């Protein structure tokens, strides 16, 4: 084997070992977690719950004020936030592993790795919705 080919092969092997170690660590984390999911997924679920609570509180306040003129912009943002939150919950629900099951933890990590792009999109969308909603609330309450 030529020296350059051998070096390339060695680098590929090292890269593969590094990725396997990272994947193994993620499986162990999921297996040992009380929720059966990665920490990032638990944080995202908490953010979605916080946003849902804000939306519910906002809707309750609007009902109490008995607004006869609908705020279309606010309703659109709330709808986008709600849809993103529900989709994120559903996606993370697919990533949840059964307690004390290595096979389930491996399956969970594989699914979350495969769908990590969609998870990141939904997190960004939820963050943007939250910021828009907060900005609009501040603007409306001035």
N, C-alpha and C positions, 0 to 999 in steps of 0.2 A: 504494500500500500504506500502510496506517495505520502510524504510528510504533511502536506497541506490537507489531503483527504483524511489522514489519521487525526489531525487536529480538529477538523470539522466534525468528524464522527464523535470525538471525545466531547466537544462542546455540545453536540446534540444530546448525548447521553447525560451530561451534567444538567442540561436544561430539563430533560425528562425527569430526572431524579428530583430536581427542585420542585417541579410542578406536582409530582407524586407526593412529596413531603408536605407541600402546602395543602393539597387535597386531603391527605391523611389527617393533618391537624384540624381541618374544617370538620371532618367526620367525627373526630374525637370531641370537638367542641359541641357539635349538635347532639351527640350521644350523651354527653355529660350535662347538657343544659336542662333546666327544669321544664322549659316550654317545648323542647324538642325542635328548636330552630336556631339559626344564627343570631348573634346579638344584633346585627344590623337590621334583621327582619323584625325583631322585637321592638326596636326603636322606631322603625317605620310604622308598625302597628300602633304604637303609643301615639305617634304624631297624627295618624289618621283618626284615632279615637278623640284626641284633643280637638281636632278640627271639626269632627262630627258634633262634639259637645258645644262648640262655639256656634255652629250652624243651628243646632236645636235651640240654643238659648236665644239666638237672634230671631228665629222664627217665633218663639214664644213672646218675645218683646214686641214684635210686629203685630201679633194677634192681639196683645193687650192694648196696643195703641189703636187698633182697629183702623189700619190704613186703608182708605178707600182708593187711593191712587197707587197702583203697583209701581214698584221701583224695578224696571226691566233690567237695568244693568246689574243691580244687586241679585236679582233672581237668576240671571245667566251665570254669574260667578258662583253662586251657591250651587246651582245645578252641576257646573263643571267640577267643583270641589267634591260634591257628593258622588258623582260618577267615578272620579279618580280614586276616591277613598274606598268605594265598594270594590273596584277592580283590584286595587292594591291588597285589600283584605282577602279577596278570593285567591289572588296569586300567592300570597304568603301562606294561606291555608293549605295550598298544594305542596308547600315546602316543609310542612310540619311533620316531624318524625314521631313514631310511636316510642314510648318510654322503654328504655333498656332493650332496644333492638338495633344491633349493628347493621343489619340489612336495611332497615328503615332509615337509619342515619345516612348510609351510603346513597340510598335512593334519593333522599332529601337533598343532599349536597349535589348530586348529579342534576336533579331538576333545577335547583337554584342556579347552578353554573350555566346550564343551558338557557335559562330564561333571565339571566342577569341583566341583559340589555333592556328587556321590557320592564324589569323591576326598577332599574335606574331611571328610565323614562317616566314611569309613574311617580317615582319619588320627586323628580324634578317638576313634574306637572303639579303635584300636590303642594310643593313648596311655592311655586308660582301662584297657584290659586290662593293659598294662604296669604301671601304677600298682597295680592290684588284685593282680597277681601278685607284685610286689615287697613290698607290704604283707603279703600272706599268707605269703611266705617269711620275712619278718622275724618275724611272729607265731609261725610254726612252729619257728623256730630259737631262740627265747628260752628 
